[in-house]
């Protein structure tokens, strides 16, 4: 069953979860001590046994904030300590927000949202201007498939490309996923959607993240793409299921949402600008008039043939081409390397940023093949008679 969860306004009264529910959660609790209910929650937390660690470096954050606001003279002639103290006021503990991460038991003292975002993204300037950063943080990005896609989602969040995210995956973390997913052995068996949301919230607790724990299905695909105020501004599709790949694009095209896909082989990136070309054929026309209904229920071999049609088998690396013929026989699945996943995350994030900022980036298929860009020199033949 698919559970769609949204980040909404905090309730007037927060009830502490059980230890088990806390360990299964993915959304942090943001506390403002100016609100009596939040102050009471913090007191209850301290007495609950759910709190394992308190991390309070608010003075350092305030000093960074002052440097970001006025690089030439951040302290106005005062000592850094005096300037920070003036900013914090008489109740330093009440300044900013306290963030409780239930799954780890950590309580962290942070700047308020606007100041936090200003400092956290300050080193983006002026590759991304402050105005552009604010624009990007108002956008909603969807990611389907959180093996490859989790790195793209996390990199987008790290760069501030999106302030709201919708994540979908039905799978749980397995040991073989740890060759490319940022997770620990203590998280084996945890849902990939939950893991991804946690990593993103640990980076920025003010994000708005919604997860579809059952992946994308016929019942949820329209809701995932959304409409009106809930519509995605951009979709990153990184799943292996033919029906989902086609159905998500059909909905994205209908709602005029651009789609990006990284194939994790030879740095292959797909850009489909359905926002600019609402009649554009899916996958650059490679599947003709095929619909999602046509590919529902394909067996393993038919699904692989369909995926090969999408990516164009002739453009695959020799290793991937060979691997796909052996999946299910001598290989458990197709190979994916951490380096390729990280490269794909960079390509997706850079392209997403440019599209969301209004650059006229056209639809197309592009390859950043590191083996072609950095070829190994051919060995020089040994002179005749050498080695004798």
N, C-alpha and C positions, 0 to 999 in steps of 0.2 A: 504493500500500500504506500502511496506517495503522500508525504507530509510536506506541505508548503508552509514555511515559517518566515514571518516578516519581523523586522525590527520596527517596533512602534514606540509611542510615548511610554515613559515609565509609569507603572501604576501608582496610585496614591499611597498604597500600602504594600510593601514588598514582604512576602512570606519566605523565610529562609527554606531552601530545599533540603531534602534528606541528603546524606552523604552520597548515596547511590545516584540520585538525580543530579547532584552537583558534578559528579564525575562524568556523567553522560551529556552534559550541557555543551553548548558551543557559543553562547552569547554572553558577554560580560555584563556586569551590573555597574551602571554609572551613578555615582552618588554625589550629590551637591549638599554639603553640610549646611547651606543656608536654608534648606528645606527641613523642617522638623522631622518628617517621616524618614528622610534619608539619614539624618543624624541618628535616629533611633535604630535604623537598620545597621549602621556601622557599629553602634554599641552592641547590638545583638550578635553581629558577626564576631566581634572580639571575644564574646563570651561563649560562642557556639562550638568551638573545636574545629570548625571548617576552615579557619584561617591558619595557613602554614607559614606564610612569609609576608613581611611588610617591607615594601621598597619605597623609600621617600627621598628623592633627590630633587625636590622642588626648587631649592635655591639655585642649583646648577641650571635648571631649565629657565628660571627667570633671568639669570645672567645671560644665557644664550638669547633669550627674547629681546633683552635690551640691546644686545649687540646687533641683532637682526634689524631692529627698528631704527637704530641710529649708528651705523658702522663707524662714522667719523668720530663721534663723541658719545659712546653708549651710556656713560654714567653721569654726564652733565657736571663734571668737575668733582664729583664725589668719589669715594673709594668704592670698588665693586661691592663690598659687603654692605656699605651704607645704602647704596642704590638699590640693591636687592631687598634689603630690609624695608626700605620705604615702599617698594612695590608690594611686598607681602602684607604690610600693615600689622595691626596688633594681634591678629589671629592667623598665623601662617598655616595652621592645620586646616582652616576653613577656606583657604585660597584654592582656586581651581576645582578639580574633581578628584574623587577617589574611585579607582576602578578595581572591582573585584572580579577575578577570573575563577569561576567555580571549579573548573576541571583541574586547575593546578593549585588552588588555594592561595594564590598570590593576591595581595592588595597593593596597588600602585598609586602613588600620588602624582597627578599630571596637571599640566596647564589646562585652562578652559579650551573648548573646541577650537575657536577661531585662532587663539594664540598658539595652541598646539600645532595646528595645521600650518600656520605661518612659519614656525621654527622647523617643523619636520620636513617641509619642502623648500626651505630657504636655499639649500645648495643646488636646487634645480635651476635657480636663476642664473642668467637670463636665457638659458636654453629653453626654459618655459618661464614666461613672465608671470608676475603675480596675477594679473588679470586673466591670463590664459589658464593659470592653475585654478582659479576660482570657477571658471567656466567648466573645466574638466571635472571638478569635484561635484558639479551639479548633474553629471551624466550617470546613466545606469548601463552597466555592462553585464551581459549574460555569458556564462561559460558552461557548455555541455561536455562532459567527459573530463574527469579530474585525475587522470593519470598524467597525460601530457598537459592537460588544461590547468591543473593546479599551479604549475609553475607560471603559466601565463597570467592566471588570476592574481597570484601573489606579486608578480612583477608589476602588473598594472596598479595594484594597491600601493606598492612601494613607491612608484613614480607619481602617484596621485592621478592616474588616468582612470577616473571614475570614483565617485563617492558612494555609489550604491551598486550592489552586485547581486546577481541571481545565479546560483550554482546548482548543478544537477549531476548526480551520479548514483547508481543503484548499488555499487560495489563497496566492499570493505577492503581495508589494507591487508595485503598478503606479504609474506616474506620476500617473494620475488619482485614486488613493487619497489623495494628499497634500493634497487639499482638506479632509480630515477626520481623517486618522490622524497621530498624533505619531511621525513618523519623518523621516529625512533622505534626501537624494538618493543618498547613498552606500549606502543600504540597499535600493535598488530591486532586485527579484528575490528578496529574502529572504522566507522563509515567514512569514506573518502570525502564526502561533502562536509561532514562535521570537522574532519581534520583540516580541510582547506579553510573553512570559516574561522577556525581557531587561530591558525597562523596569521590570517589577515587581521583579525581583531587584536591579536597581540602586537601587531604593527601599528594599528590605528583603531582604538576602541570606539571612535565616533562614526565608523562606517555604518552603512545600512546594508545588511546582508540577509538574503532570503535563501533558504536551501530547499531543494526538492530531493528528498532522501531516496525516493524510488526511481530516480532518473526522470526522463521525459517519456511519457506514454501517450496513447491516443486521447486519454481523458485530460491530460495536463499540458499538451504541447501548446495550445492556444494561450492558456494562462501563463505559461513560461515566457512566451514572447511578449504578452501583455498588450494593452492598448490604453489610450488616453494618458493619464498621469503615470500609469504603471508600465508603459511601454518601454522596451529596451531601446537604447540609443545605438547599440552595437552588439552583435553576437559573435562569440568565439566558439566554433564547433570543433570538438576534438574527440568524438566518440567513434566506435568501430561498428556500430549497428547500422546497416543500410537504411532501414526504415526511418530511424531517428535522423540520419543525415539528410534524407530527402524531405521528410515531413517538417523538420525545423526550417529548412530553406523555403519550402512552400509557404509557411506562415510568415517567415521573415520578408519574403518578397511581397506578400499580401499587405504587410504592415510597413513596407519600405524601410526595412532595417538592414544595414550593411552586414556582411558576414565575412569573417576571417577564418582560415583553416591552415594550420601548420601540419605537414605530414611527417615530420621528424625523420626525414631522409633527404640528404643533400640540401638541407635548408630550404625545402620547397614551401612557399607561402602562396596561398590562394586569397585573392581579394574579389569579392562579389558586391558591387555597389548597387544593391537593390533600391537604396535611397535615391539614387540618381537615374537608375534604369529599371523601373518597375516591371518591365516586360522581358527582362534579361533571362535567357534560358539558364537553368541550374547547371552548375559545374561547367560553365562556359560552353554549354551545349553538348558535353561529352556523353550524356545519357539520353539525348533526344527527348522524346515525349514521355519517358518513363515517370510514373508517379510513385508516391509513397505506397499506395495500395498495391502497386505492381511488385514491390520488393518485400512486402510483408511475408515473413515466414520462410525466407530463403534458407536452404541448408548451408553447411559450412563451405563447401566447395563453390556453390553458386554465389555466396556472399563474398568470398575472396575474389572471384572473377569480377564481380560488380565493383569492388573496391579498386581492383587493378584498372578497370575502365575509367574510374573517376580520376585516379592519379596519373594515368598514362604510364603503363608498364615500361615503355621505352626510356622513360626519364628516371627510373629507379636506379639505385646503385646496384652493382653486380651482387653484393652481399645480400641486399634486401630481395632482389629478384630470386636468388637461389633459395633464400629462407622461406619465401612464400610457397614454394613448391614442396617444402618439407614440413610445413606446419601440420600438426596432427599425426605426423609419422615419426620423424626424428627430432622435431622441435615442438615444445608445448605451445608456443605462440610466436608471433613475429618479434624480431629483436628491436629494442629501443635503448639508446644510450643516454646517460645523464647529460653528456655534452651536447647531444642533438636536441634534447628537451630544453636545455637552458638557452641554446641558440634560438630555438623556436619561440621561447618566451620573449626574448629580446626583440625578435622580428615582429611578433604580434603586438607587443606593447608600443613599439615605435610607430607601427602602422596605425594602430588604434588611435594613438594620440593625434596623429596628423589628420586622420579622417574626422575625429570629433572636433578638431579645431577648424574644420572647414577647408582644408587643403583639397584641391581638385585631383586627388589621387585616383587614377582610373582603375577599373576592374582589370584583372589579369592574373597571370601565374608567374612567379618569380623564384629564382633559385640562388641561394648563397651557399655554394658548394665549396667548403673549406679545402677539400682535397684538390679541387681544380684551382682555387685561388692560391693555395700553398702547396704546390706539387713537390713530391720528393724527387730529388735529382736521380736520373738513371745512373746505375753504377758504370764506372769507366772500365772498359775491358782491360784486362791485364796485358802488358806487352808480351809478344811472342817469346816463349822460353822463360818467362818469369816464374820463379818458384822452383826452378830446377837446380 
